[in-house]
Amino acid sequence: MTATRIDTETLRRLPKAVLHDHLDGGLRPATVVELAAAVGHTLPTTDPDELAAWYFEAANSGDLVRYIATFEHTLAVMQTREGLLRTAEEYVLDLAADGVVYAEVRYAPELNVRGGLTMKEVVETVQEGLAAGMAKAAAAGTQVRVGTLLCGMRMFDRVREAADLAVAYRDAGVVGFDIAGAEDGFPPAEHLDAFEHLRRENVPFTIHAGEAHGLPSIHQALQVCGAQRIGHGVRLTEDIVDGKLGRLASWVRDRRIALEMCPTSNLQTGCATSIAEHPITALKDLGFRVTLNTDNRLVSGTTMTREMSLLVEEAGWGVEDLRTVTVNALKSAFLPFDERNALIEDVVLPGYAAAL
């Protein structure tokens, strides 16, 4: 099957795995409108379609203030138990409708405490909402499994507290940890105590690196902090010249360190110039363990089906390429080996075989 013959419905049905997706960047526009009205928060518009367009325009404006403002609105409606339960449940249902069979959702509990909830209560509430979503999806005949990555905000001082929560809830749906926020100027090693604690407690973690900052950020995330995956990592190509890998790029490829790549988001933040020239294709062809992700579905106006469609239409990908990145994601998921293998062998490979 050639790339141009893969229709949207076929892509939607393909089993998918997403490792890099932010809860506060993926709300339904209509939900934002309804929850904002309930808490008295003023939005740019109360029309869901217009709000979705506003988000996409703001994210593509090149104006960092406007980009950040988009999250101010989603976070404003995620400060109550009701808001968190609804957004978490809908998160799962939206992924199930998009053909996702495994996802890791990430968020920073410290950003959801303005309404009086504690970070512990935030974690428990989100887990309750995710469980409700998985139960509803299963009842409707669509199995989807969602694990949680708790984030610490690298420019603030509660990273260790978030890491402690990841340890405490690792048997209650939390599968790992991440640090998020402004990468440039806030190196991951500033939070080395949190990462050392996670390693001692055998909790896996990924680190946003190689997006706003280059090779030193990736090197520090891996070699100093001990990350098992890299969030984005698009600037790893700076260590590859004429197809020849430098020492850092070789380390990443040889040790099968997954790169959580988000093409549309990377275009919005200026990390790539086009889908056709996005590093994900070149790195895939060089044998890196690249994975395909959405990052922020509302803010980027995207879904996993859309990301796949863009790569098919603009980068010449076929079903085999999509299968490769899906299997890559599950191989590097923060799940026990037997559970990862079962998803690959029993769900993903049969699903792609049917499309070939």
N, C-alpha and C positions, 0 to 999 in steps of 0.2 A: 504493500500500500504506500503510495507516495504521499508526501506531506500535504499537498494541495487537495487531496481527496478525503482528508479527515474532517468530517463535519462537526459542528458544535455539539450536537446531541451525542455523538460518539465520544467526544472528549468529556462531556459531562458525566457519562456513565463509567468512564475509566476509573478504577480505584486509585485514590490519591493519598499521599501522606504529606503533611505540612509540619515543619519543625519550628518555623519562625513566624509567629502571628501574635500581635498584641491585642489583648482583650479590649482596651480602651480605644483602639483604632479601628474596631470592626462592628460598631453598633448599627442597627437598622435606623435609617433616617426617621421613619415614623415613630420609632421608640424614643429617639432623642427628643422629638417634638412633644410627645405625650408626657414623658418624665420631666422635661423642663417645665411644662405647664404645672405639673403637680408640685414642684419644689420652688416655683416662682423665679426660674432662671430665664433671662432674656436671650433669645437666639437671633441670628441675622435674619431668619425668616422662619415662619411656622408652617410653610408648605414643604412636605417631605421631599418632593422631587426637586424643588428649588434649593433645599438644604443640601441634598446630595451633590447638586451641581456646584454649590458654593464651596463645599469641602474640596471637591476635585480642583476647582479653579484656584482656591487658596493654596493647595498643596503644590500646584504647578506654577505659582506666581513668581517663584524665585525670591520671595520675601519671607525671611525667616520668622519675622513677627507674625505674619499671617498664618504661616504653617503651624507655629506653636499654638496660635489661637484656636485652631481646630480641636486640639486636645483639651483645651480649657472647657469647651462646651461639652464634650463627651464626659470628661471627669466630673463636671458639675452635676450630672444626673446619675453618678455612680457613688454617691456618698451615703446612701441609705440602704438598709437591708432589702427593701423592695426593689430598688434600682439595680442592685448587684444580682439578686436572684433572677430578675427578668433578663438582664443582659447576658448573664452566664448561660441560662437555659437557651435563649435564642441563638447564642453563639454556636452551640452544638447543633441545633436544628438547621441552621444555615449551612454549616459544613456538611451535614448529612445530605442535604439537598444538592450539594455541589459534588457529590461522589467521594468525599473524604472518608476514609476508613480509619485513619489514625491521625491525631493532631496533638501538638503540644502548644498550649496557650500560655502566654506569659503576661504578667502584669506586676506592678509594684504596689504592695499593700499600703505603703506609707502615703500614697497619693489618694487614698480613699477613706481617710480618717477625719475629714473636715466636718462631717455630720455627727461626730461623736462616737463612731465605732472604733474599737481598738484594732490594731493590725491583726491580732489573733482572730477577732470576730470577722474581719474582712475575709481572711483565708477560709474560715469555716463556712461563711455565707456563700462565697464563690463556689466552693466545692459542692455545697448543697444544690446550687443552681445548675452546675455542670452535670451532676448526677441525675437531676430531674430531666435535663435535656437528653441525656443518653438513654434514659428509660423511655421517654416519649418516642425517640427515634427508633428504638428497638421494637416498641409496640406497633409502630407503623411499618415494620419490616425492613428497617435500614439500620444496620449495626455500625456504630462509630464509637471509637474509644478515644478519650481525651485525657491527657496527662497535663499537669500544671508545672510551669516553671515560675518560681517566685523571683522577682527582680529587686535588686537594690538600686537606688538612683546614685550613680557614681559621683555626682557633684554635691551630694548631701551627706549626712552623718549617720544614716540608719541602715547602712549596708549590712553590718554584722547582725543587726536585729533581724533583718530579712533572712539572712543565712541561717540563723538559729531557728526560725520558723520552718525553713525548708527541711532542716534536720528533724524537727518535731513532727512534721506532717508527712514525712516520706512514706509512711505506710497508710496514708489516708488520701491518696490521689496526687500528692506533690511528687514529681519525678526528678526534679533538678532545680537549678538556680542559674541566674544570669545577672549581669549588671547592665543597666540601660542609661539613657540620658546623653548629655553632651560628651562626645568622645574626645575631641581635640581639647587639650588642656587639663584633662582629668584621667590620667593614666590608670590602668587597672591595678597596678602594683600598690597604689595608695590604699587599697583594700586587701592587702595580702593576708591580714589576719583572718578575714572572712573565708578566703579561699583555702588557707591552711586548715581551718576548722572543718570545712566541707570535705577536704581530702581525708582528714583523720576519721571523719564519720562516714566515709564511703558514699558521699552524695555527689553525683556527677554535675558538672556545670559547663555552660557555654559562656562566651564573652563577646559582646559587640566589639568588633575590631576591624580595621582595614576598610572603614567607610569614610568617616570624616578625617581620619588620620591614617598614615601609611604603614610601611613595613615595621617601624619600631613598635607600633601598637599591636600588630599581630605577633611579633616576636615576644613581646612582654606577656601577652595573654597566654601564649603557649609555654614559653620556657621559664618564665618567672612565676606565673600564677598557676599553670598546670591545666588550662582549659582542655576539655575533650573535644569541643567543637568551636567553630568561629562564626559569629553572627555577621553576615555579609561577606567580608573578606575580599571584596572586589579588587582592592589595590594590591593584592598578592601578585598581580600581573607585572608590577614594577620590578619583581625579582625574576622575570622571565624575559630574555632577550633573544629574538630570532629562534624561538622554540627551545632555547637552552635554559634549564632551570638553575637558579642560584641555590645557595645552601638552605635558605628558609623555605623556598618553594619546594625543594626536594624533600625536606623534612615533612612538610604538610602532605605531599602526595604519597611518599613512601610509607607513612604511618597511618594512612587512610583517615586523616582528620577531616571531618565533614565541614563543608562550607555552606552556610545557610544563605543562599543567594535569593534576592528579591528584585527581579528585573524592573518592574514598573516603579517601585519605590526608589530604586537606584537612579532611574532617569530623573525623578522629581528632585532628588537631592544633588544632582550633578555628578554622580559617581560613574555614570555611563552616558554616552551620547545618543544611543539608539538601541532598540531591541536587537537589530541585526548585528550590531557590533558589541553587544554586552559580553563581558568576559565569561559568562556562564558557558557559552558554546565552545570557546577556545579551551577553557579549563577542562570541560567534559572530554573534548577530543584528545587532550593530553593525558587523560587518565586520572584526573583528580576526582575525589568523591564529592561532586557538587550535588546540591539538593535545590529544589524549586519551591519558593515560598511566596506568600502574599504580603507579609509585614503588617500592613494596616489596610484592611479591606474597604472600609468606608472612606478613609482619607485618600487612598489611591484609586478608588472607584474600581476595584478589581475583585476577582475570585480566582481560585486555582484553575478553573476551566478557562478563564480569560488569559491567565498567564501562559497556560499551555497553548492556547490558540494563537497568541502573539508569537511565540517561539516557532510554531508550525508555519505561520503565514510569513513571518519576517526573517526568521533565522534558518528556515529549511529543515526543521526537526520533523522526525517521523515517530510512529508509535514506539519503535524500539528505543529511541532516545528518551521518550517520556517514561517508559518502563524503567530505564536505567536510573533516572533520577529518583523515581519512586522507590525502587529497591534500595538505592543509596540511602534515602532518608530512613527507611526502616532498619537498615543495618546499623545506623548511627543513632537510632532513637534511644532515649533513656528508659529502656525496658529490659527485663531479663532476656537472655539470649533465646530461650525456647519460645517465648511469646513473640519476639520479633520474627523468628524463623517461621512460626505458624502463620503469622499475617502474610509473610512473603509467599510461602508455599501454598497456603489454602485460600487466600483471597486475591492477592495482587497478581501473581503469575497466571492463574486461571482467567482473571478478568482481562488481562492484556492479550492472552492467547485467543480469546473470543473476538478481539478486535483486529487481529492480524489476518 
